[in-house]
Amino acid sequence: MDHSGARPMRNWLGIHWAVWCVLGLALVLLIIEHFSHVLGVLPYLIILACPLMHFFMHGKHGHGHGAAKDSSVGGRDTDGS
C-alpha cells in the first residue's frame, strides 16, 4: 500500500490552521488599535440604520397591499348586523 498521499494533506491542514490564527490575531489587533475611530463613527451608523430599517422593514406590517379591500374589523361586519 502506498500512503504517500497522507503526508501532504496533514501539512495542508496545519497551514490552514496557521493562516486562520494569523487572520484572527490581525483582526483583534485591528479592532484594538482602531476602536476609538469606531466609537467616533457609531452615532452616524445608528442614524443611518433608521432609514435602512424603514426601507427594508416597511412592507412587513401590511401597508397598502389589500388593506382597503377588507372592510370588516376583527371578523365582524361594520354595518352593525
VOVOKOL-754958 format. One line per field, with one value per residue: x negated, y, z of N, C-alpha, C, CB in turn; residue in three letters. Coordinates in steps of 0.001 Angstrom, whole numbers. Glycine has a CB too. Layout:
<recs>
npx	(X, ...)
npy	(Y, ...)
npz	(Z, ...)
capx	(X, ...)
capy	(Y, ...)
capz	(Z, ...)
cpx	(X, ...)
cpy	(Y, ...)
cpz	(Z, ...)
cbpx	(X, ...)
cbpy	(Y, ...)
cbpz	(Z, ...)
res	(ALA, ...)
</recs>
This chain:
<recs>
npx	(-830, -435, -1016, -1618, -133, 1029, -613, -1010, 1590, 1894, -16, 1136, 3474, 2330, 1243, 3576, 4646, 2710, 2922, 5546, 5196, 3371, 4902, 7001, 5603, 4709, 7165, 8066, 6054, 6468, 9026, 8532, 6652, 8048, 10347, 11184, 11723, 13896, 15782, 16173, 17571, 19842, 22351, 23241, 23634, 25785, 27764, 27862, 28905, 31613, 33157, 32541, 33646, 36322, 36739, 36281, 37980, 40535, 42620, 43472, 45627, 48056, 48892, 50788, 51121, 53871, 55220, 57371, 59409, 60499, 63176, 64136, 63722, 61873, 63218, 65928, 68873, 69119, 71508, 73161, 74801)
npy	(-1175, 2199, 5026, 7646, 9886, 10783, 12363, 15051, 16091, 16335, 18307, 20398, 20922, 21925, 24280, 25700, 26025, 27673, 29949, 30817, 31442, 33583, 35437, 35831, 36973, 39313, 40567, 41019, 42769, 44884, 45730, 46514, 48602, 50477, 51106, 53502, 55061, 53714, 54097, 56829, 56969, 55591, 56933, 58023, 55721, 54586, 56499, 56215, 53677, 53947, 54956, 52812, 50594, 51367, 51315, 48593, 47185, 48126, 46965, 44850, 45167, 45383, 47698, 49208, 46954, 45513, 46361, 48159, 46700, 44894, 45300, 44538, 44414, 42636, 40317, 40868, 42358, 45756, 47067, 46768, 44538)
npz	(0, -751, 986, 435, -109, 2234, 3828, 2644, 2955, 5720, 6275, 4865, 6328, 8652, 7685, 7022, 9599, 10731, 9104, 9713, 12407, 12244, 10793, 12618, 14784, 13533, 13074, 15708, 16633, 14851, 15601, 18249, 17937, 16405, 17748, 18912, 16679, 15626, 17638, 17324, 14949, 15437, 16330, 13888, 12390, 13725, 13209, 10432, 10312, 10824, 8455, 6789, 8095, 7985, 5219, 4519, 6228, 5997, 4476, 6015, 7732, 6402, 4862, 2418, 593, -178, 2097, 2019, 839, 2673, 4608, 7024, 10570, 12768, 12039, 12040, 10660, 9553, 9411, 11572, 11871)
capx	(0, -1184, -391, -2354, 814, 1499, -1511, -712, 2874, 1658, -698, 2098, 4351, 1535, 1137, 4875, 4752, 1816, 3493, 6687, 4680, 2791, 6009, 7697, 4760, 4743, 8474, 8081, 5201, 7136, 10122, 7968, 5990, 8962, 11599, 11604, 12309, 15214, 16677, 16484, 18489, 21015, 23619, 23667, 24129, 27124, 28657, 28001, 29706, 33044, 33791, 32370, 34669, 37611, 36816, 36340, 38992, 41815, 43635, 43789, 46833, 49256, 49344, 51068, 51470, 55139, 55784, 58633, 60404, 61121, 63951, 64520, 62718, 61960, 64122, 67322, 69306, 69128, 72818, 73869, 75671)
capy	(0, 3446, 6076, 8891, 10993, 11202, 13361, 16433, 16539, 16739, 19598, 21379, 21294, 22761, 25601, 26357, 26411, 28815, 31104, 31293, 32076, 34880, 36332, 36173, 37908, 40591, 41171, 41510, 43957, 45954, 46235, 47204, 49845, 51432, 51139, 54895, 55531, 53084, 54792, 58138, 56809, 54856, 57681, 58150, 54418, 54419, 57366, 55592, 52467, 54285, 54871, 51476, 49736, 51775, 50866, 47143, 46579, 48810, 46074, 43760, 45360, 45425, 48987, 49345, 45758, 44889, 46827, 48856, 45735, 44263, 46303, 44041, 44584, 41538, 39284, 41304, 43355, 47114, 47684, 46607, 43358)
capz	(0, -857, 1794, 203, -206, 3552, 4420, 2217, 3498, 7097, 6212, 4351, 7443, 9535, 7056, 7198, 10996, 10947, 8405, 10498, 13629, 11880, 10449, 13859, 15514, 12810, 13319, 17088, 16703, 14110, 16428, 19414, 17531, 15776, 18498, 19107, 15420, 15501, 18563, 16765, 13817, 15896, 16257, 12496, 11957, 14297, 12432, 9118, 10449, 10847, 7141, 6228, 8699, 7436, 3826, 4395, 7086, 5840, 3922, 6923, 8512, 5594, 4332, 1000, -173, 169, 3364, 1750, 392, 3828, 5341, 8341, 11624, 13727, 11570, 12144, 9683, 10088, 9315, 12823, 11929)
cpx	(-874, -418, -1085, -1410, 1270, 647, -1206, 609, 2696, 951, 255, 3040, 3603, 1384, 2453, 5043, 3911, 2373, 4666, 6237, 4111, 3896, 6797, 6913, 4763, 6076, 8558, 7243, 5818, 8258, 9580, 7389, 6955, 10295, 12098, 12217, 13711, 16208, 17064, 17506, 19812, 22314, 24138, 24199, 25524, 28132, 28890, 28877, 31201, 33685, 33634, 33404, 36050, 37782, 37021, 37471, 40378, 42904, 44082, 45112, 48041, 49735, 49584, 51561, 52741, 55760, 57138, 59728, 61168, 61847, 64346, 63356, 62899, 62927, 65591, 67635, 69354, 70511, 73679, 74730, 74949)
cpy	(1238, 4534, 7417, 10105, 11514, 12328, 14790, 16956, 17021, 18092, 20703, 21843, 22173, 24170, 26364, 26850, 27652, 30080, 31678, 31972, 33459, 35872, 36749, 37180, 39288, 41308, 41753, 42778, 45143, 46566, 47029, 48563, 50901, 51537, 52573, 55474, 54969, 53772, 56172, 58079, 56182, 55674, 57838, 56832, 54152, 55273, 56791, 54352, 52770, 54244, 53498, 50511, 50088, 51231, 49359, 46510, 47181, 47867, 44989, 43948, 45734, 46766, 48866, 48108, 45114, 45364, 47502, 47887, 45127, 45299, 45816, 44191, 43425, 40449, 39651, 42291, 44716, 47759, 47436, 45365, 42107)
cpz	(0, -104, 1601, 131, 1149, 4129, 3938, 2774, 4935, 7142, 5776, 5463, 8443, 8995, 7216, 8626, 11273, 10290, 9199, 11781, 13333, 11535, 11691, 14685, 14853, 13054, 14734, 17215, 15970, 14927, 17610, 19022, 17015, 16496, 18702, 17840, 15243, 16428, 18048, 15649, 14259, 15885, 14827, 11953, 12502, 13540, 11036, 9187, 10395, 9458, 6491, 6802, 8160, 6021, 3738, 5212, 6897, 5365, 4875, 7658, 7674, 5119, 2835, 287, 363, 1468, 3153, 1339, 1556, 4673, 6726, 9309, 12594, 13329, 11656, 11027, 10336, 10012, 10553, 12909, 12321)
cbpx	(944, -1408, -411, -3171, 2009, 1502, -2960, -678, 3923, 831, -1890, 2909, 4899, 177, 769, 6017, 4320, 412, 3951, 7625, 3601, 1814, 6944, 7953, 3331, 4526, 9587, 7559, 3826, 7682, 11003, 6880, 4968, 9200, 11418, 10418, 11424, 15134, 16023, 15238, 17841, 20765, 23442, 22512, 23175, 27129, 28072, 26632, 29366, 33236, 33217, 30951, 34649, 37740, 35549, 35027, 38584, 41678, 43125, 42687, 46600, 50299, 48309, 49881, 50320, 54954, 54818, 58440, 59742, 60074, 65197, 64972, 62859, 62350, 63889, 67602, 70681, 68124, 73528, 74703, 76329)
cbpy	(-2, 3848, 5690, 8783, 10567, 10019, 13008, 16509, 15400, 15677, 19524, 20780, 20033, 22146, 25466, 25400, 25258, 28508, 30709, 30137, 31194, 34729, 35657, 34922, 37370, 40361, 40133, 40429, 43651, 45429, 45077, 46339, 49553, 51044, 50453, 55752, 55132, 51571, 54918, 58783, 55948, 54352, 59055, 58638, 53313, 54789, 58791, 55231, 51760, 55667, 55924, 50957, 49867, 53310, 51264, 46552, 46715, 49964, 45448, 43604, 46406, 44829, 50105, 49800, 44751, 43445, 47795, 49905, 44642, 43526, 46680, 42568, 45985, 42064, 38052, 41943, 42994, 47967, 47176, 47779, 43140)
cbpz	(1197, -2356, 3272, -1095, -999, 4504, 4091, 699, 3437, 7835, 5256, 3178, 8147, 9749, 5552, 6836, 11906, 10394, 6979, 10827, 14277, 10691, 9441, 14682, 15608, 11288, 13107, 18054, 16122, 12787, 16925, 20076, 16472, 14344, 19850, 19546, 14224, 15823, 19931, 16260, 12724, 17277, 16878, 11632, 12401, 15797, 12328, 8552, 11751, 11451, 6231, 6500, 10234, 7439, 3068, 4816, 8520, 4871, 2683, 7917, 9535, 6317, 4629, 340, -142, 242, 4051, 662, -413, 4670, 4557, 8262, 12359, 15049, 12333, 13530, 9091, 9342, 8092, 13055, 10618)
res	(MET, ASP, HIS, SER, GLY, ALA, ARG, PRO, MET, ARG, ASN, TRP, LEU, GLY, ILE, HIS, TRP, ALA, VAL, TRP, CYS, VAL, LEU, GLY, LEU, ALA, LEU, VAL, LEU, LEU, ILE, ILE, GLU, HIS, PHE, SER, HIS, VAL, LEU, GLY, VAL, LEU, PRO, TYR, LEU, ILE, ILE, LEU, ALA, CYS, PRO, LEU, MET, HIS, PHE, PHE, MET, HIS, GLY, LYS, HIS, GLY, HIS, GLY, HIS, GLY, ALA, ALA, LYS, ASP, SER, SER, VAL, GLY, GLY, ARG, ASP, THR, ASP, GLY, SER)
</recs>
